Amino acid sequence: MKEETTLEDKQGSYTLSKSGDIAILRLGKDFLFESINLSIANHLFDVVELISQSNEIKVLVILNCQDKIGCEEYIHFCRQSISAEVDHKSILRMCNIFDRLILEIIRLNKLVIHADRGEVIPLFLNISLACDYRIVSTHTTFKKPYFALEMLPPGGGVFFLCNLLGYSKTKQLLMSEKEVSASEALEIGFVDQVVPDNKLEETAIQTAQDWTRRSTGSLIGIKRLLNFSIKDLTDYLQFESGEFLKTIGVS
């Protein structure tokens, strides 16, 4: 029997709660690795579908855990996966699940706010880039583990950043080994707001409440127009996946 999914849902890797017409999805500490479990991933996609179908929900807020998987843990996982041929499936499954989640967020007929803190690796940045508004805390740092791994940054980051910043700025950003601070990310333009660490969740929910007081029909319509070019994202992700496979030695 399929487990029932509701707008109040608690799993090991995430929790979903409802506050008025706002859904709040809190990603857990080990979400990155636990998402490899297909039953967990499929349940999460059921949650996203439920939010999409709900007439009660106008805005989704996604909150990342401060103690989530960071750069060194991600590098260790990828190196282990690449060194053991049988484990290639783990890293590929993780990337495929994040690709699907990113597409689901883009297509979601709700406004989506993403709030993050601490170390941010490209997969989490790309979830953020798929959202409609991005808030980070003061001590957030955007990492670039793909240089240490001699891999590509998966999850559509190049596509999103090119659309957001243009070719030249994206090339400069991604080809530099320098990590990016919260203030630099705001100046570059791929986050919308930087707040103190202890104000992150409050600010995200307040922003969502402000949006619910506007015409969400108009806002979602604008979202669709802004995302018109995203129809090419699926093709891009397929191409990116092929290039990614080359860097880990899978032909």
N, C-alpha and C positions, 0 to 999 in steps of 0.2 A: 504494500500500500504506500502510495506516494506521501511523503511528509507534507503536511499543510503549511503553506507560507502565508504569513499575515504581515500587516504593517507594524507589528511589534514582534521582532524576531531576534533571537540571540543565538549565535553560533560561536564556535571557538575562535574563528578567524575574523569575525565581524559581528556587529550588532546593528539592528535597525530599530529606530524608534520614531514616533510621530509626535509632533508638537503643532497642534492646529492644522494648518494646511501645508506644513513643512515636514518632509521626511528627512531624517538624519541618519546617515550610514557611517558608522565608525569602523574603520579598518583596524584590525588587531595587530599586535606586535609582529606576528609571524605570517601575516597575510600573504606576503610574497611567495613563501615556500609552500604554505598550506594550499594555495590556489592550484598547485599541481594536482591535487586530489580532485578527480573529475566529479565526484559526488558533491564536494564542497563548491566547486566552480559552477556546476549546473544549478545548485540550489541558489547561488548568488544571482545567476541569470534569471531564475524564476522570480527573485526579489525585484530585479530591475523591471521585469515584465509587469509585475503587480503594481509597481509605482506608475508605470506607463498607463495602465488601464484605470487607475484610481481617479475618480472625479474629485476626491477629497484633497489630493496633493497638487500644489502649484509649483513648489520648488524643492529640489533635492540638494541637501548639503552633504558633501563627502569630507569626512575628517580623518586625516592620517595620524597614526600614533607617533608620538615623539620618539619612542624607543623601537621603532620599526627596524627591519633589516637595513643595515647601512652598507657603505661601500666595501669594507673589508670582508664582511660576511658574504656579500654578493660575489666578489672576486673569488673567494674560497669555493663557493658553491659551483661557479662556472668552471673553475679549473678542475675540480673533482669530476664534474660531468663530462668535460672534454677529454680528460685523461682515460676515462673508462668508456669504451665504445658503447657498451650496453646502456650507459646512463645518458647518452646523447638525447634520448627521448625525454628526459626530465627537463632539460633546458629548453628544448623545442616545444614541449607541452606548455611550459610556463609562458614562453613568448606568444604562443598561439592563443592562450587564454587571455593574456593582456591585450592582444590585438582585438579579440572579440569584445572584451569589456570596453575598450576605447571606441569601437564602432557602435556599441549599444548606447554609450553615453552621447555620442554625436547624434544618433537617431532619436534619442529620447524626446518625447513631446512635452518635456518639462524643462524649466530653467535649472541649471546645475552650477553650484558653487563648490569650489575645492579649496580646502584649507590644509596647509602642511607646515612642518617644522623639522628642525634637526637636519640630518644628512638626507639629501634627496638624490637618488640615482635616476638615470634616464627613464626607466619604466614608470616610476611614479611621477616624474615630470610630465610624461606623455599623457597619463591619466588627467593631470591638471590641464594640459593644453587642449584636451578634448572638451573641457568644461567651458562655461560661459563667463566665469569670473574666478580669479585666482588670488588667494590671500595667503601670505606666508608670515611667519613670526620673524622677529629681528635677527635671531641667531641661526636662521636657515642657511644652509650651504648646498649648492648644486654641484654634485661630484661628476667626474668623467672616468669611470672605471674601464671604459672600452679601450683606453690607451694601454693600461697595464695588461689587459687581456688580449690585445691585438685583435679586437673584434669590432663590430659595428654597434652603434647604439640602437637597439631594437624598439619597436612600438610606434613608429610613425613620426618621431621627433623632427627629422629633417623636413618632412612634408609640412607639418604644422608650423615650424619655425619659418620656413620659406614663405608661407602664406602670411604669417604674422609680421615678420621682420624684413622680408626681402632676401634675395640670394646672397648679396655681399655680406650683410650682417650675420646671416646664418652661417656662412662659410667661416667667417672670422671667429664666431662664437664656438662652433663645434670643432674646428681644427686647432684651437688653442688648448693646451693642456691645463691651463689655469682654471681652478674652480671658481665658481661665481657666488658672490655673497647675495644676501637678500636685497640690499640697497642697490647693488649693481644690476640685479635682475629687474628691479623696478625701473631703473634708468634705461636699461636696454629695451624693456617693454614686454617681457613675457610673464610678468606678474602685475596685478592691478593694484595691490595694496600691501603694505608692510606694517605690522602692528606688534606691540610688545607680546612676549610669549604668553603671559597670563591673560591676554585679551583676545587670543586667536579664535577660540570657539564662540565667545560672546559676539565678536565682530561678524563672524560668518553667519550666525543665526540672525543678528540684527539686519544684516544686508538682505538676507532671505525675506525677513518680515517686511522690509521696505519694498521689495519687489512684489510681494503679494498684494500690496495696496495699490499697485498700478494695474493697468489693463494687461493681464498676462497673455490674453489672446494676441495683442499687438506685439508684446515682447517675444513670444514664441514665433510669431510670424517673421519678425526681424531676424530671429535666430536661424530660421529656415533659409532666409535670403542670404545671410552671411555665410551659411554652410553649403551654399550651392555647389561650390567647387569641391566639396568633400565627396561628391559622387566618384571622384577619381581616387579616393583614399584606399578603397578595396584593391584596386589594381596596383597602387603603390605598395601596399603591405605585402602583396604576393611577390612583387619584384624585390622588395627589401628582404623578405624571407629567403629568397634564392641567394642573394648576395651574402646574407648572414651565414647560411649553410657553408658557403665557400670558406669563410673565415674560421670556421671550427672544423674544417676538414671533411665535411660531408658533401658529397657530390650528388 
